[in-house]
Each structure stands twice: as C-alpha cells, then as structure tokens.
C-alpha cells in the first residue's frame, strides 16, 4: 500500500490560514487534495495536522471532502507523520505539503515509479533541485520512516520529517528524479502574500479544473513572464534553512 500524507496547519507566521485561502471557489487544501487524488499510484490520503484548536477548521474541511485526518504534535512533525500511518503500516509513504496547490500528479507518479523500480529507501525530486519549488515530492519506505522516528535527535530532523533519511551516512538507498531542464528557480509554493497572488492568477487562468500540470503552467508563463516577478525574490526552503541555523539536540 502507498499512502500519501499531506501535512498542513493554519499557524503559519508568514501567511496565516494559508491552506484555507480561496482558489477559484475551493480552498488551497482542497486543491492540493484533488490534485494528489489524480495520482495513479496512491491508494489512500491522510491529512496530518496539529492538535491546536485553530486547526479544528482543517479537520472540518477534510470531513467535507472525504479525507481522513490525524492530529498530532505541532513541532515534532516527524512524530506526527509516523503516528498518522503507524497503525496502517503501509509499505511506502508519500510526503506532500499543504502549501503546494500546483503539485503535479504526473510528477508524483514519476517519483513513485522511480522509487519502486530502484527499491529505494528514500526517493525525491529535491536531493538535486531541478523542478519548480512547489512540486516537491518525497517517497520513502515505512521502515525508513520508523527508523528516522526512533533515531532522529536534531530539532531540524524532527520539524521537517525527512532530513534524517536524506543523510548518506545513514545507509539508506537514496534516489533522485531530475527534470530534463533545471527550472528550480521558479517558485510555485504558497508561503507569502506574493505567492498567493501568483498562484491565484494561475488558477484564474485555468479555471476550476485541477487537470492542468507543470507543462501547462510553463506554457502559460511563457506568454505571461511578468507574473513570475511577483515572488521570484523569495528564498527557497526558507523555513528549513531557519531550522538549520537554530538547530539543537531535542531527543
């Protein structure tokens, strides 16, 4: 079984409540879910959020779109992920974040297929970044997740789920999927007001359907290049870089 776990919370400091913002009549969260559902490889989706009362709204939103919810630690996201799937014990877990409403199901399937073919412990399209920020997909064996959950001790390893797995020294078999052209400078994730303006413009163009992918967006931007200037100045992986700068042993 392959389970996709989407992590989301409303406590963002840079753009509070971002996953429930509107994109052409549906919330960001619903847009992420409907795009992940277009994957041909994923058997089940679980939304992993926090126990904070502010995230009650996420639980309600998930109930209306038929997605199971697990609620756990706000800061130990690795524990939240592990607890979300431990009773199911899937063979593989796919990690998607709730701030990626342009996530491409074709890219998701490509990463899963590479992972399965190579019998890898961890596979992503971010070990070497060549895809737009916002199409990040990670796939890992449940046993790799469990090992990370047991052994990860740094704050950055608990807050961001996969850093422990990505360390070559841990003897996991790692695989990376690269795009044929490096377009990692493009920013399609949602973390700031500028990001929301950009993504809203994309959804306004494509309308209510979720059946558009990376190449469709690239084609649109070719004739609307000024749109990318809205958020091109923002640093990729800002949250993780902040965690590294303030890292400490927590376990």
Secondary structure, DSSP 8 states (H G I E B T S, - for coil): -EEEEEE--S--SSSTTGGGSEETTEEHHHHHHHHHTT-SS--EEEEEEESSGGGHHHHHHHHHHT-EEEEE-SS-HHHHHHHHHTTT--SEEEEEETT-TT--HHHHHHHHHHHHHHT-SEEESTTTT-S-BT---EEEEHHHHHHHHHH--BHHHHHSSSTTTT-GGG---EEE---SS--TT-B---SSHHHHHHHHHHHHHHTT-----HHHHHHHHHS-GGGGGGTTTS-TTHHHHHHHHT--B--
